Each structure stands twice: as C-alpha cells, then as structure tokens.
Amino acid sequence: MSTTNYWQGSIVRLRAFEPTDAETFYLWNLDSERARMLDFVWPPTSKAALKELAEQEAKRKPEDDCFNWVIETCEGTPVGTICTHHCNQHWGTFSYGVDVAQEHRGNGYAAAAIKLVLRYFFEELRYQKCTVQIHSDNLPCIRLHEKLGYQHEGTLRRMMYTHGQYLDERHYGITAEEFETLKG
C-alpha cells in the first residue's frame, strides 16, 4: 500500500507549527521589509516571546477553518508560513496570508503552498471562493496571484500607511471553478 501525504506537493509541504520554530521566526522577524510587506514594521520581539507563541500555536486547535502552517521544502527546510482567516462556512469564502522568507523567494514555494491550500478548501471543505488583499506596492505578490489566475476585483484607496506613505489595498479573488480550470 502506498502512502500519500495530502499536504505535500512536488516542492513543498505544509506542516503544523512546532515549538522549535521559534528560532526561525526570530531570524525572519529581523527583516523589517518583510514585515512591512505583510502589514507594518513590527517592534522587536524577544526570543522568549516567540518561543511562547510557537508553543501556544503548536498546541492550538484550529477553529472555524482558520489554520496556520509552516511552509517547508520537501527536504524539511522551513521557508515561510501560510495562514487562513476570515473563513465563512455559510458563504463559502475565505482569505489567507502567505509569507516566504527573503532568501527563499523566487523558487515557487508560495505558489505551491497556495495551491495546496486552495485544493484543500475547494475540494475538501466545500468553499467556493478565496479573496486576498495585497498592498499596492507589493508587485511580486500581485504578479504571483495574477499568474495563479486570480482576478483583480477592486482597489480600496489609501487603506494602509507605511514608510511615510499611504498605500492602496488591491483585492483579488479566485473561485473553485476557476481553480479547477487552471489545474487542467
């Protein structure tokens, strides 16, 4: 009998957080530009606080289809995270945030992780649409989502402030049917 890991693709696998991830998160948090692209420049966080956070997350039971995963290579190297949020089972809609550490970008890890999450939500949990919000200056993330088949659904002007300027928030969406067509 062959064994298949649903959470593993050809280049990445998704796994739960582990307490030992705290050191990796600490190093990633030293990259202020990474934080800026996610939401804002975070104040410094201690290793002790990140260890406690990683331990709590490792023990947390998922609620309302909100999951947090570490993205790692098939060889076991952590490269980023992806988390689902704003999951509405009644409407069948959800969002996610994805982050790949600077030194691992450009290798297809984010796209591979996103496809695993979309497959799970569309094919296993019966969701029908995913919507993501992207800072207007995050051109690599915009290109990634357009390449994955997401449609630009609108822009909210001046929704965030960072690096001395106001930025627009771009909204992209993909339906289960669009995802299925792209898989073909």
N, C-alpha and C positions, 0 to 999 in steps of 0.2 A: 504494500500500500504506500503510495507516495504522499508526502506531506506538503501542503501549500500554506504559506503564510500570507493571508489576505492583505496584511499591512506592508508587504514588501513588493516593490516594483523592480525594474531592471537595474536602477542605480541607487535607490534609497529605500529605507523602511521607516515607518513611523513607530515610535515606542513611547511608553509612559515615562514621565519624569522619574528620576531616581535621586536620592539624597546626594549621591556623588556628583551630580550635575552642577552643584553649587560653584565649584571652581571654574568650570567652563563658563557659566553665566557671569561670574565675576569678571573674567577676562573680556567677554563680549561687551559688558557694560562700560568698559573703559573707552569704547568707541562712541564718542558723543555724536558724530554724524549719523551713525546707525540709529541711535535713539531719536534724533531729530526726524529722520525719515519715518519712524514708527509713530511718534506722536509729538514729543518735545524732548529737550535736553534734560535728562534726569539728574538730580543731585547725586553725589557719590553714595553708593550703598556698601555697607560693610560686608565682609565675607561671612560674618556670623548671621547677619540678617538674610543673606541669600541662602545660607545653609538651612536656616529655619524655614524659609519659603519653599525651598526644594523638598525638604522633608514633609512639609504640610501638603504640597502638591502631589507628592508620591503616595500619600495616604488618602487623598481626596477622592470621594466617589463622584463620578460625573452626574450632573443634574441637568435636566431639560436639554439633553443632547449637546451641552457645552463641554467640549473636550480640549485638553492641552496635550500636545505631542512634541517630542523631540524628533527632529529630522536627522537621521544619521545615514551614512553611506552603508552599503551592504557589508562593508568590512568593519563597521562599528564605530566610525568616527563621527561625533556629533557635528552637524554643520548649521543647524538652525532650529527654529520652532514653528509650529503652526497651531492655531487655536480657533475653535469655532465659537461663535457668540451670536446673540440676537436670533436664536433658534425659535421659530414659531411653528409648532407642530400643526396648529389649526390651519394656518395659511400655507404651510409647506415651504417656508422661506427661511434662509439662514445667511450668515456672513462669516467671514474668517479673517484672521490676520496672519500673515506669513512673514518670516524674517530669516534670512540666511546671512551668516557672518561674512564680513567683507572678504576675507581670504578664501572663501568657498563660493563666491558668486561667479556666475558665468559658466557653470558646469551643468545646468539643467536641474539642479536639486529642487528649487522652488516649484518649477513646473511639474516635476514628477510627484512631489508631495501634494500639490493642489489636485492633481488628477486622482490620487488615491482618496483624498477627502471627498471630492465630487462623486466618485464612483460609490463610496460608502453611503453618502447622504441620499443620492438619487436612486441607487439600486437596492439598498437595504433598509433605509429608514423612510422611504416614500416622500422625500422632499421634492419639490418641483422647481425651485428657483434659488439661485445663490446671487447675492449682491455684495459688492465690495466697494469701499470708499478709499480713494487714493489721493494723496496730496498732489496738487497740480505740478509741482516741481520734481516729482519722483518719476522721471521719464523712463528709467529701466522697468519700473513696476507697471507703468501704463503700457509699455510695449509688450511686456510679458502677458498681461491679461488680454490685450488685443490679439496677440499670437495664439492664445488659448481659445479664442472665439468669443470672448466676452463682448457685449455691445455697450457702447457709451450711452448711458441713459439720461445723463444730465450733469450739470455742474452747479454747485452752490458756491456763490461768490464770497470771498473773504471769511472763510469759516475757521481758519486757524492762523496763529501768529507764531513765527519762529525766525530767528536770525535777522530780526529787525524788519520783517515784512509780513504782510497779510497774504495768505495763500488761499486759493480756491480748493474746493473738495470735489473731485470728479467721482461720479458713480458709474459703476459697470455692473452688468448682470449677465447671467447665462441660465438658460432653462434646462431642464432634464432632457428635453427633446433635442436642443442644440448640442448638448454634450454628447448625446448618443450619436448624432450625425457626425460629429467631429471624430469620434472613436473609430468609425467605419473604416 
